[in-house]
């Protein structure tokens, strides 16, 4: 039996549309670091591992001289994981 290729392609496109991008869940120390950054407290002197996780997850951006800016995704994470 010959399968219709266009139906298979349509199925694959629809299946991929429902997949959300993976965002890691932050531990307590990382979450506190993100909260401080959102309040405008500099994160330049934090452990680089903490900052690297926030940047890699898309929750923060690293600017000039190591200044960290919390992204919209980071603010959304804080809203959904507020204490």
Phi, psi and omega in degrees: 000130181270129181267148179282117184296324182294325177293321179294318179297317179299318178298316180295321179295314180294323179295321181285337180291333182276356182273122179274148177294144182283129174233124183290151175276131183277146174279177185301317181293319179292319179297317178297322177297317178296320178298316179297319178297321179292332178277000178091007178280131183296142179249013183299332186257009176285165175300135183298331180297321179295312182295319180299322178295316180296320179291315181297326180281348181087010180275345180210159176237141179264125181253203180297144178056027176077012179289133183256134175242128178285132181274174176299323177296323178293319178294321178295320178299317180296322178298318184278344182240029180290146179285000000 
